[in-house]
Amino acid sequence: MMSLRNSIILAFALCITVNVIGIFIVLVTRYFDIKGSRILFLGFATPLLYGGVVMVSAYNLIYGPNGYLTNVATRFFPGIDTHWFQGALAVILVMTFSGTGSHLLFLTDSISKIDYQTIEASKQMGASTWQTFRAVVLPVLRPMVFAITILTFLGGLGALTAPLILGGENFQTISPMILTFSRTVSSRDLAATLAMFLGIMTIIMLAILNRAEKGGTYFSVSKVPVALQKQKIDNPVVNVIVHVLAWLLWLIYVIPPVLIFVFSFTNASAIARGRISLDDFTLSNYARIFTDPAAIKPFAISIAYSAVASVVVVFAMLFVARLIQRHRNTVTIWLEYLLHIPWLLPGTMIALGLLLTFSKPQPLVLGQVLSGTIALLAIGYVIEKIPFTLRMLKASYTGIPDNLEEAASLLGASDFNIFRRILLPIVLPVAAAITALNFNSLLDNYDTAIFLSHPFYQPLGIFIYNATESDTLTDTTALTFVYTVLLMIISAVVLYLVYGGSGKPTRNRGRIWGRLRGVLQRRALPTETKEAMK
């Protein structure tokens, strides 16, 4: 019960901290006139480049018991507790910084659509900057903020990586307990019970949050909307405080990726002693990654798993999404609900369910046992990405004008030719973007891989966790920084290809961006809003 209590505490704490930090960084980069806002935005966007076990491990290798900054601090303060960055506070801090990426992606777009005339009207009526924000801006952002809050709550309730690495003995949540019990056959029934309990709690809390959210949606529109202009903070004292807080927060965001990049060119001994000189810099870590088969193996395995799962799920959902969008009946409605189950339940519950189901012969797979094979993790990855892929492709099909299909049908084209010659080329850019996003998110997956991976073919997420778990820093630990740099480069390329290099996406990227935004909104908005959006 203690672990369940910690999970609930973590979920509610993240709802507060993630929204406070996330809204603040959006305001200082997009709403208020802050000096250096573009540089601030780049720093605040670093969690989009790395996350999950990679980000948690990086923080642990920098601030943890053997971390670089901790070793530096012990040189000046020998009596300092080296385990200072463990427990509930460390878990909340890391998950807060990693969770603000949703605000940058979605809340930034929402705030850009506020009609500037409503803000001007509020000022002309004598409202202060704070009153204008509270009465005009915040209500417009409320639906998106609540949607992000629900996603944050679900992520906190089922959190595995951060409590496992940073929680220590005094702050363990329910997901690490499920993982511990699932490792032995005799206690898997207890793990299944805990997973079911977590799933029930997730559904109940999600229903409560959706019930509390029903209060309407706010819009800011006029006949001739005017683009938002950045607002100056009139009070000089408040202006200085906001600038200082923004740049201090920027430092907190930027220090880990900068140190990761520097450490990728050094050896483990230099990091362990907390002192780096020019002689410690080397390219041997990168050379080892690309020349040593043992070093490249986990990276290659992750790329293979991610590529196969991303292509398979997009290929399958291209047909399923079309079927659901084209033929609305009882069967397709229930099929859509069933395919959204992985979005509702915790990932640990789904992974454990697959492990228990396929640990004995099943007729569905011709009597084969898939537990301990390379196929089971691929199946888990595909199931994990089905809801997101289905939702995006269905939205893409819905946006195609009906007259295109009608014209092709009148010209005698069959349904298959209509799909192949007309529909598929239109949705192909979205399908490619979804494939890239799925591939990017699966590269460092740990939560599913730790349950389902083959013992001899473990992906990168498990390798990074094992390197972080060691009590001493070794050359293998140093390789994790190289892996992290490579993952950040891949993430940056994917984000550029999907969203574009500027704040204004190109033609195809704009469609993708709008549909991604719509997916998040539809997951958490009340029924009245969903019907209006339809």
N, C-alpha and C positions, 0 to 999 in steps of 0.2 A: 504493500500500500504506500510505502514511502516513495518508491519510484514513480508510482502513478501521481502522487501529490506533486512531486518535482516536475513531472511532465506538464501538469496543469499550470503550475506556477510559471514555468518557462514559457508556455504558450501565451498566457496573459501578459507577462512582462514584455515579451517581444512585441505584442500588439501596441504597447505604449512606446517602447524605445524606438522601434523601427519607424513608426509613424512620426514621432517627434523629430528624429534625425532626418528621415526621408523628406518630410515636408520642409524642414529648414534648408536642406541643401538645394531643393528645387526653388525655393523662394530666393535664396541668395544668388542663384545662377540664372533664373529666368524671370523673376518678378521685381525684385529690388535692384537698384542701380549700385552694384558693388564693384569696386575696382578689381580688375583681373578676373572677372567672372568666367571667362573662357578657360583660363588656366585652372580655376576652381572646378569647373565642370569636368575637365580631363582627369583631375585627381579623384573626384567623387565617382567617376565612371570605372575606376580600376576593379571594383568587385565584379563587373561584367566580364572581365578577362579571366578570372580564376575564381573558383568557388568550391563548395563541398569539401571533400577530404583534402584537396590540394591547399585550399585557403586555411583550413584549420591546422593542418600540419605545418604550414609556413609560419603561422602565428606561434605555434608551439616551439618551432625551431629558433624563433627569434626571442620570444618572451618566456618560454618554458624553463624547466629546471636546468636544462643544458643549453638554453638559448644564448645567442650572441650578446644581446643587450643585458641579460641576466649575468653573464660572465663578466661583462664590462662593469656592471654595478658592484659585483663582489670584490673587484679590485679596489674600489674606493670605500665600500662599506662591507667589510668581511662578515659581519654578523647578520646580513640580510637573509631572509628566508628565500631560498631558491625556488620554492614551490608557491611563490606569491601569485603567479598567474595560473591558478587552478581553482575549481569550484564553480559555484553558480554565477559569480560576477564575470569570470573569464568566458564562460559559455554564452552568457547574455551579450557581452560585448562583441564577441566574434560573430555571432549570429545576427546581431544588429547591423554591423557593418556589411555583412554579406547580403542582408535582406533589403538594403536600400536601392538596389539596382532596379527593382520594379518601379519605384517612384521616378527614377530618371527616365525609364522607358515610357511609362504610361502617364504619370502625373504631369510631366513636362508638356506632353502633347495636349492634355486637358487644359492646362493653364494658358497655353498659347491660343486657345479658342475663346477665351473670355473677351467679350465685347468691351473695348476701351471706353465707349460712350457711357456705359453704366458706372464705371469708376469715376469719370469726369462728372457725371450727374451727382454722384455721392459727395464728391468734394465741393461742388457748388452749393450743396445743401448744408455745408458746414461740418461734414464728417471728417474726423482725423484719419491718419493713415491706418491706424489699428482698427478703428470702427469700419472703415471701408473694406479692409481685409476680412473682418469677422462677418460683416453683413452682406457683402457682395461677392467676394472671391471664394471664401470658404464654402458657402452653400453649393456653388457650382462644382467644386472639387469633391464634395462629400460622397457622391456615388462611387467614384473611382477609389477614393481613400478607403471606403468600406470594403470594396472588392479586394483591394490589396491586404486589408486587415484580415479578411477571412483566409486568404492564402497564407498569410504569415502565421495565423493561429494554427492552421492545419500542419504547417511545417514545423512549428515549435512542439506541437503535441506528439508528433512522430519522429522527432529529432533523434538521430543515431550517432553521427560522426562526432559532432562537437562535444556532447556529454561523454562519449567514449574516450576521447583523447584528452579533453580539458576538465572533465567533471571531477576527476579524482575519486577518492573513496567517499566523500561526503555529499556528492551531488551526482547521483546516477538516475537516469530516467528509465521509462519502461522499455524502450526499444533496445538499449544495451542488455537489459535483463532477458529479453526474448532471444537475443543473439547468444547469450551465455547458455541458456537452457537448450537451445537448438543444436548445440555442438555435440551432445551425447544423445544416443537413441533413447535411453531410458527416461530422459526428462523432456522429450519433444512434446509429449502431451501437455505438460505444464506450459511450455512455450506457446503451443497452440491456444491454450486457454487465455494466456496473457494477450496474445495477438487478437483474439476475438473480443476481449474486453476493451482493448485499445480501439478496435474498429467500431464497437458500439458507442464508446465515449466520443469518438470523432463524429459519428452521425448525429448523436444527440446535441453536441456542442454546435455543430454546423446548423442544425435546425433552429437552435436557440438564437444564433447570430443572425440568421436569415429572417427570423421572426422580429428581432429587434430592429433590423434595418428597414422594415417596411414603414416608410414615412414619406415617400415621394421622392422624386428626382428634380433637381433644380437646373434650370437652363438660363443662359445669359445671351439673349438674341435681340436683334433689332432689324428694321428693314434694310439698313445699310450698315453692317457690322464694320467696326474699325479695328485694325490690328492693335494688339496690346503693346503699350510702351512701358518701359521699366520705370518704376516709381522711386523717387528719392526719399530717403528717410530724413524728415525735417529736423528731428531732435538730434543735435550734434553728439551728445553723450551716447544715445542709443545707437547712432550711426557708427561710432568708434567701437562700441561693444560688439555689434553685429559683425563688423569687419574682423575684429580680433578672433571672435569665436569661429567665424568661417575659415580663417586661415589656420587656426589651431586644429580644427577638424580636418582640414585638408592635409596637414602634416601627418595626422594619425592614419589617414587613408593611404598616403603616398609612401611612408616609411617602409612598410612590408614589401611591396613590389620592387622598390629601389634596392633594398638589401638583398632580396632574392636574386636580382640580376647581378649584383656585385658578388654574392656568395657563389654563384654558378661558375665563376672564374677563379675560385680559391679552393684550398684543400680543407679537409675536416679539422685538422689540428689548429689551423689559424682561427677558425670559427670557435673551437672549443676553448682556446685560451683568451678569447675576447680581444685580440690584438692582431690587426692585419697590416702587413707591410707590402711594399712593391714586390718583394721576392716571393710572396705567397701567391701572386696572380699567375695563373696557368690556363692553358687550353686543353689540358689533359682530360678534364671531365667531359668536354664536348667530343674530344677524340674517342674517348672510351664508349660514349653513347653510340657513335656511328661505326665503330670497329669491333667492339666486343659483343659477340652474339648474346651472352648472358645479360648484358646491359640493355641491349635493344629489344630483347624478347618481350618484356611486359608492355613496352610501348607499341610494338608490332601487334601483339595480341589485342590490345585495346582498340587499335585502329581497325583490325579485322572484325572484331565483334561489333563495333560502332557502325562500320560501313555496312555490314550484312544486315544488322537489325534496322538501320535507317532506311535502306533500300527496300527491304521486305515489307515493312509496315506501310511505307508510302505506296508501294505497288498494290498491296492488298486493299488499302483504304481508298484508292482511286476508284475502284469498282463498288466498294461498299457504300462510300459516301454518295456516289451517283445513284445507287439503288435506293438509299434512304431519302435522298432529296427528290427523286423522280416519282417514287411510288409511296405515298403516305397512307399507310393502313395500320391495322393493329400489330401485324407481324413486324413491320419495319420500325414502328414506334418502340416496341419492346426491345427489338434488336439494338436500337440506338441507346436505350437506357442501360442495357447489359454492357455495351462496349464502353460506357462511361464509368463503370464500376472502379477501374484502377485509378480514376481521378478522385474518387471519394474515399477509398480505403487507404490506410497507411501502407507504404511500400514494403515494410517488414512483414506485414500480415500476408500480402500477396506472395512475397518470396517464400515465406515459410509454408504457405499453402501449396505452392508448386513443389517444394522439397518433399513434403509429406505425401502428396498425391503420386508423384512419379518415383518414389523410393521403392515401389513394388510394381509388378507388371500391370499395364493398363491397356484395355482393348483399343483405346483411342490412338495409341502409338504401336499397334500390332504386337501387344504383349511385351514390349521392351521396357527395361528399367532405365530411366534417364538420369536418375540421381548419380552424380559423380561423372557425368559425361559433358562434353563441350557443348552439346545441343541445348541443355537446360538453361544456361545463362542467356543464350541467344533468344530463347523463348521468353524468358523473363524481361529482357530488354524490349522485345517487340510488344509485349503486353503493356509495359510501362508507358510506351509512347502512343498507344492506340487512341486514347481520348483526345489528346492534343492534335494529332494528325487528322483524325476524323472530323473534328470540329472545324479545323482550318480548311480542309478540302471541301466540306459541305458548304461553308460560307463562300468559297470560291465558285462552286457550281451555282449557288443561288444568285450570284452577281451576273451571270451570263443572261443576256436578253432572250426571252422565249422566241422572238421572231426569227432568230437564227436557226433554231431547230425546226420551226414551222416551215421556213423557206426550203430547207434541205429535204424535209419530208415531202413537201409538195413536188419537189424535183425528182422524187423516187428513191432517195437514199434510204438505206436500211438503218435500223437503230445502231448496229455495230459501226457502220460507216460514219454515221453522224457523230458517234462518240470518238472514233479514231481520227476523223478529218477535221472536225470542228471543235468539239469540247476539249479534247486532250491537248491540242496546241495552246488553247487559252489558259488552261489551269496548270500547264507545265512549269511556268516560272514560279508559281506559288509552291508547286510540288518540289521543285528544286530547292527553294528556300527552306521549306520544312525539313527536307532531307539534311540540309546543312546544319540547321539548328538542332535537330535530333542527334546528328553525328557529334556535334560540339558538346552537347550536354552529357552524352554517354561516355566520352573519352575517359573521364576521371571518376566514373560511377563507383561507389563503394557500397552503398546500402543494399543493393540487389546482388552485387558480385560476391560479397562476403558469405551469402547464403548458398549461392547456386554455382559458383565457379568450380572448374576442374582443378584438383590439387596441383597438377603439373602445368596448367595453362591459366595462371592467374593474371588478371589484367592490371593496369597501372595503379588503380585506386588501392588495391590490396598491397601492392609493392610499396607505395608511398606510406601507407599506414604502418606496415611492418618496420620500415626504416625509421619512422618517427617514434615508434614504441620502444626502441632500444634506449638503454640507460646511458650509453656513450655515443658520441658522434664518430662515425666511421666514414670511409670513402663511399660506401653505399648511401649513407645519409646525404653526403654532398651531391650525389647524383639526383636526389629529389629536387634540388634547386634547378638543375638543368632541365629536368622533366617539366617543372613548373614554367620555366621560361618558354619552352617549346609549346606548351599548352596555351600560354598567354598569346603567343604569336598566332597560333591556329584560331583562337577565339577572336582576336582582332581582325583577322582576314575574313572570318565568317560574318562578323558583325558589319564589316564594311560592305561585303557583297550583298547582305540582306537589307541593311538600312541606308547604305550610302555613306560617303565620306563627309557630307555636309548635313546640316540640320534639316534640309529640305530634300526628302527622298525623291529619286527619279520616278519616272512614270510607273514602271513595274514595281519598284521598291515601295512607292506610295500605296499601291494596292495591298501589298503584303503587310505594310505597317498598319494600315487601317483594319485589316482583318485580325491581325494579332491583338490589336487594342480591343476590338469587338469581342474576341473570345474571352478576355479577362472580365470585361464588363458583364457579359451574359452569364458568367458563372455565379455571380453574387447579387445581381440586381433583382428587385421584387418583380412579381408577375406582371404588374401594370406596366413597368418600364420595358420588360421583354416584349410585351405585345406592341407597345408603341414603337420599339426599334424594328420589329418585324414589318 
